[in-house]
Amino acid sequence: YEKAIAKDHWKAMHNLARLYRTGWPGRPGVEKNTQKMLDLYERMVELKVPLGYYNWAVAAERGKGMLRDDRMASSYMFQAAQLGSPQAQVALGNYFAFSLPREKQDDLMAEQYFQCAGAQDVSEAIIEAAQFYEIRKHNQPRALFYYQRAASLGSTAGFMELYAVFSPESGPAFT
């Protein structure tokens, strides 16, 4: 990882930061080190890597290695979403659709974030978009479109939803 990081390989930075976050003892082993994790996240942000902004936002939200700061977390989460992070887009979509008090929820804003996340080739984000359309919008054809898209990328959850819909013994999955 360190050789790749020296060449500004963001995926290696993310993977090594994850190891520092959780620790991976043994041979060769990586000891848990929150400061090194944050240093790698900071470097990813300097390189304008969307996942770096997302990771920093999550660390700030949870107070991992820094004081918990919801304002900073929100700022980094919005920046990550603007830069195209499907994880951040899903997080913001869920926030606008489900986390706010009912009278303040904004389905139009949530839908925009889910559409952006669902347009990328990240099956977990596509499943989230499908669930938004199924649960919140009650738009089964649109949900099915996203489940099918996720299945085409190899998602077990997408396959299971398609099986439930089209399996003759299970009956109608969508009502």
Stockholm file with secondary structure:
# STOCKHOLM 1.0

chainA/1-175         YEKAIAKDHWKAMHNLARLYRTGWPGRPGVEKNTQKMLDLYERMVELKVPLGYYNWAVAAERGKGMLRDDRMASSYMFQAAQLGSPQAQVALGNYFAFSLPREKQDDLMAEQYFQCAGAQDVSEAIIEAAQFYEIRKHNQPRALFYYQRAASLGSTAGFMELYAVFSPESGPAFT
#=GR chainA/1-175 SS CHHHHHTTCHHHHHHHHHHHHHCBCSSSCBCCCHHHHHHHHHHHHHTTCHHHHHHHHHHHHHTSSSCCCHHHHHHHHHHHHHTTCHHHHHHHHHIIIIISCGGGCCHHHHHHHHHHHHTSSCHHHHHHHHHIIIIISCCHHHHHHHHHHHHHTTCHHHHHHHHHHHCTTTCCSCC
#=GC SS_cons         CHHHHHTTCHHHHHHHHHHHHHCBCSSSCBCCCHHHHHHHHHHHHHTTCHHHHHHHHHHHHHTSSSCCCHHHHHHHHHHHHHTTCHHHHHHHHHIIIIISCGGGCCHHHHHHHHHHHHTSSCHHHHHHHHHIIIIISCCHHHHHHHHHHHHHTTCHHHHHHHHHHHCTTTCCSCC
//
